[in-house]
Amino acid sequence: MRTMAIPIDPAENEKYEDEMVRAKCMILEGVKDHVIPHITEKNIEKEMWDTLTTLYQGTSVQWKMLLENQLRSYQMQKGEKIDPFLLRLQGIRDQLTPIGSMGALNGNRKLTGVGCSKV
C-alpha cells in the first residue's frame, strides 16, 4: 500500500481527500460483514489497512480453537430450515478462513449438504 503525504496546495489536497474516500470505500466494500466492526472505528485509511493486516495475519489460538470446536459440534436445530443452517455454518467458516484454519473440515470430517458428518 502506497502512503502519501498530505498536500498543502488546496487543489492537490482536494484530490488527496477524494482518493482517501475512495480507499475507505474500497476497504469497506471488500471485507466480510463480520470484519467491518473491527475497522469502522478507524478514522484514517492507513489505520483501517493496518487493522486488517493484523486481523488477517495474527492468529489467536483461543479464538481458532473456539471456532473449530463450534464447527465440530455444529448441528441443525430441530425444525430449522436448511438456508439459515448453512448461513450459520458459512459464518463460522468465514471466521476461520482468515486465520488459516479449516482443521475442523479437514481430517475425518467433511462438509456435506446437511452439515458436518463423519467420513
N, C-alpha and C positions, 0 to 999 in steps of 0.2 A: 504494500500500500504506500502510495506516494504522499508525503507530507508537504504542505505548502505554508509559507509564511503569510501572515495576514497583511494584505496590501494596504498601503497608506492612501494611494490615489483612489478617489471616490468611485470612478468608473471601474477600476480593477477590483475594488472592494465589493461592488455590486455583483460582478462576475464570480468572485470568490464565494460570496454568500449563496448565490444560485447553485454553484457546484456543491456546496456543503448540504444544501437542502436536498438536492438530487442524491447525494451519497447517503444521507439519512433514510430517504425513501427506499433506495435500493437495499439497504441493510434490513430495514423493517419488513419489506416485501419478500425478502429472500430467506427468512427464517421460519421455523415451525412455530405454531401458536404457543407452545409451552416454553419457548425460549424468550418470547417478547418481554415478559416481566423482568427479565434479567437486564435488558438493555434500554428499556424506555426511560428509566430514571437518569440515564446519562445525557448530559447536555451537549457534549462535544462528540462529533462523529468518531474521532480517534479513540475516545474512551469507549464508545459502543464497540468498535472493532476490537480493541484490547480485551474487553469483557468477553466477546465471542471467542477470541483466541484462547483465553484462559478456560472458558467453559468447555470448549471442544478439545483442547489439548490436555487439560488437567483431568485426572481421574480420581474420583472419590471411592475408595474401596467399600466403605459402608453403603453409599448410595447404589453402587453397582451390585452389591450383594442383595440389598433390599429389592431392587428391581428384578434381578434374576430369580429371587425367591417368589416374588409376585407372579412372574411368568410361569414358573414351575407349578405353582398351585392354582393357576388360573382355570376357572370353570365357569360355565354358563349358569346363570341363576335360573331357578325354576320359573318357567313361563317367559323367560327373556327371549326376545326376537334375535335373529342372527346378526342383523346390522349393528345394533348397539353393542353386542358382544364383540364383534370384530373391531369396532371403533375403539373400545377399551383396550383390546389386545394390541391394536396398532399404536395406541398412545404409549403403552409400556415399551413396545419395540422401538418407537421413535426416540424415547428417552435413553434406551440402551445403546443405540447405534452411535451417537456422538462420542461416547466414552469407550468405544471399541470393544463392546462385549455383546455377543449374541450366544454366549455359552449355554444358556438355557434352551436354545433352539438347536444347538449342536450336540453331538454325542448321541445319547439314547432317546432324544425326543425330536419330533418334527412338528411343523405347523401343518394342520390339515384344515379342511373346510369347517370343522366344528371346534377348533382349538388345539391345544397341545395333547398329544396322545403318545403312549409308549409305542416304539417301533418294534 
